[in-house]
């Protein structure tokens, strides 16, 4: 979970606001659950990014019909396509972590 500083212009001044973003890859990109989807600003998604860390197939998912589960690794693996999804204003880091944990559990 990262907090991003996003510029916002107001009357000729640039101020910076903290925006919480989710680096999503794998099934999280196309299959967030309803609660997580409601907390995200999907219309502001940043596409065409790659994971800054390599990932590899770890196991099949028992809750997603046997789909592969990707995990970050320190050796081997590959950088994969990802999407940066900003959370809506007012969503705290703690709330965002809980939503992601519930989706992944």
C-alpha positions in Angstrom: 0.0 0.0 0.0 1.5 3.3 -1.1 0.4 6.9 -0.5 0.9 9.0 -3.6 1.3 12.8 -3.6 -0.9 14.2 -6.4 -0.8 17.8 -7.4 -4.0 19.8 -7.2 -4.2 23.4 -8.6 -6.1 26.0 -6.7 -6.2 29.7 -7.7 -2.8 29.7 -9.2 -1.2 27.7 -6.3 -0.2 24.1 -6.4 -1.0 22.1 -3.3 -0.4 18.4 -2.8 -2.9 16.0 -1.5 -2.3 12.4 -0.4 -4.1 9.8 -2.5 -4.1 6.2 -1.6 -3.5 3.9 -4.6 -3.6 0.2 -5.2 -1.1 -1.4 -7.6 -3.3 -4.2 -9.0 -2.1 -7.1 -11.0 -3.6 -10.5 -11.9 -7.2 -11.1 -11.1 -7.5 -8.1 -8.9 -7.5 -6.0 -12.1 -10.6 -7.6 -13.6 -12.3 -9.1 -10.6 -12.3 -6.9 -7.5 -15.2 -7.7 -5.1 -18.1 -5.2 -4.8 -16.9 -3.5 -1.6 -13.4 -2.9 -3.0 -14.8 -1.7 -6.3 -17.1 0.8 -4.5 -14.1 2.3 -2.7 -12.0 2.7 -5.9 -12.1 5.5 -8.5 -12.1 3.2 -11.5 -12.6 6.1 -13.9 -9.2 7.4 -12.8 -7.2 4.1 -13.3 -3.7 4.4 -14.7 -3.0 1.7 -17.1 0.1 0.6 -18.9 2.2 0.2 -15.8 4.2 -2.8 -14.7 4.9 -4.2 -11.3 8.2 -2.8 -9.9 8.9 -6.3 -8.5 8.9 -9.7 -10.2 6.1 -12.1 -9.6 5.6 -15.8 -10.3 2.8 -18.4 -10.2 2.5 -19.8 -6.6 -0.6 -22.0 -6.6 -4.1 -22.3 -7.9 -6.9 -20.3 -6.1 -9.5 -22.4 -4.3 -11.9 -19.5 -4.2 -11.5 -18.3 -7.8 -12.1 -21.5 -9.7 -8.5 -22.7 -9.9 -7.1 -19.5 -11.3 -3.4 -19.0 -10.8 -2.2 -16.9 -7.8 0.7 -14.6 -8.4 3.1 -13.6 -5.6 6.0 -11.2 -5.4 9.5 -12.9 -5.5 13.0 -11.7 -4.9 14.6 -14.2 -7.4 13.3 -15.3 -10.8 9.7 -14.3 -11.8 8.8 -11.5 -14.2 7.4 -8.0 -14.1 3.8 -8.1 -15.3 1.2 -5.7 -16.5 -0.5 -3.8 -13.7 -3.0 -1.0 -13.1 -2.8 1.8 -10.6 -6.2 2.2 -9.0 -6.7 5.3 -6.8 -9.1 5.0 -3.8 -12.0 7.5 -3.4 -11.4 10.5 -1.2 -12.0 9.8 2.5 -10.9 6.1 2.3 -8.2 5.7 5.0 -5.1 3.5 4.7 -6.6 1.2 7.3 -9.9 0.9 5.4 -8.1 0.2 2.2 -6.0 -2.5 3.7 -9.1 -4.1 5.2 -10.9 -4.1 1.9 -7.9 -5.7 0.1 -7.4 -8.3 2.9 -11.1 -9.3 2.7 -10.9 -9.6 -1.1 -7.8 -11.7 -0.9 -9.0 -13.9 2.0 
